[in-house]
């Protein structure tokens, strides 16, 4: 088990592109949830030829316990059958920043995440200049809640 201490922001895609951030890696992600409620979730994520089963349990607004286990991709695909799926492109940047660009029903939504070693460090971080609004404490931006949400472009404009 590890602790995930994280903050999250909405991204202004045009400002992000203009910032010419240093990209470390980029990959496609497919994920779905087997279970989720306000305190915990169980998901399957398939990316880069691997499937990961992940259990997350809320500790605070910034911190969750996280348990991850690699499973066969075939098993991951089987577990995701019949589930709502999130498709996104994950861009990893220097300074441990991650930007997720969502596809399909969530097209137009871009989120930035950053993990920290402590809640104190997390609270002191100002956030990237190309982000518009912090959504760390907004439960609607948890992937476990986004998976069943169907955003329209006009709704995204209201959120940003």
N, C-alpha and C positions, 0 to 999 in steps of 0.2 A: 504494500500500500504506500502510496505517496500522497502528499498534499498538493493540490493545485490551487495556487493563489493567483488570481487573474482579474484583470480589468478589461472592459470591452467598450468600443466606440463605433458609431456610425461613420462611414468613410465618404468623403466627397470624392467621387471617382475621378473627376477632372483635375482636382487639386493633387490627388495621389499620382496620377499619370505625369503631371507637370513637375512634381517633386523629384522625379528621376531617382527614386529610391534604389539602393543596391540590393538586387534580388540574389538570394542565396540558393533558393530552390523553388520549384513550382511543380504541383502535381494535382491530379484530378481525384476527387473523393466522392464516394457514394456511401451514404449512411442512413440507417433507419433505427427505430427504437422498438424494443420488445416490451418495455415498460417505462413509464415515467409518471411521477407525481410531483408535488411541490418540494419534496425532500430527497428524492433519489431518481436515478434513471439507469436503464440498461440498454446499451446500444451496440450495434455492429457497424464497423467502419471498414470499407474495402478501398484500398489504395496501394498503388505500387506493387501489385501482385501479392498483397498480404491482406488477411482479414483479422481484425482485432475486436474482441469482445471486451467492452468497457462498462464497469459499474461505477457510478458517481453518487456520492452521498453529501448533501449540503451540511457544512459546518457553520458558515456565516455567509454574508452577501459576497465576500471576496474569496472564500476558501471552501473547497470541497475535497473530500477523500476520493481518491481515484485508484481503481484496481483495473489493470489491463492484462489481457491474456490473448496470445496469438492462437487462432484456430485455423483449420483448413479453409481455404477460400470457398470450396464447394459447400462446406457447412455454413459459412457466412451467407452465401447466396441463398441457400435453403431457408435460413432463419429470416431473411429479408422478404421472402415471397409473401405477397399480399399486404405488405406494410407500405405506408407512405414513405417515400425516399427523398432525401436531400441530395442534390447534385451540386457540387461547388468546386471551384478552382482555388486551391490554397497557394498563396504566395508567401514564402518565408523571406524575411528581410534581416539585415544586420540589426543588432540590438535586440534580438529575440522578439521581434514584432512579426505577427502573422496577419495577413489580410485574406479574408475569404470573400470571393465573388460568387454569388449564388446564381444558379441557372434554373430553368424550368419555371414553375409557378412563382418562385422567389426572384426571378430575373430583375435586376436593378438594385438589389440589396447587396451592399458591401459592408462587411464588419471587420474591424481590427481588434486583435486580442494581444495582450502581453502578459506573460507569466512572471511572477516575482518570487524572491526568496522569503519575503516576510510581508505581512500586512502593512507594516510601517513604511517599507520601501514602496509598496504599491500605492499607498495613499499620497506619498510625496511626488510621484511621477506626474508631470504636467500633461502628458498625452501628446500624440503627434499633431503637428500643425495642420495636416490635411484631413483631420477628423472634425466632424461637425458637432457631435453631441455624445456625451458619455451615456452608455446604456447598461453599465455593469449591474445595477440594481433593478433593472427592468426585466422581469421574468419573461415577457413576451419575446425577448431576443435570445433566450436560451434555445439552442438547436432542438432540444426535446419539445419545445413549444412551436418553433418555426416549422417543424416537419409537417404539421397539419394545417398551417396557415397558408392562405392563398392571397398574396399581395397583388394588387393592381398597381400600375405605375403611379396613378393619382394618389393612392394611399401612401406610397413611398414618399412622395413629395411632402405630404402632410407630416410624416414622421421625421423627415430630415429638416 
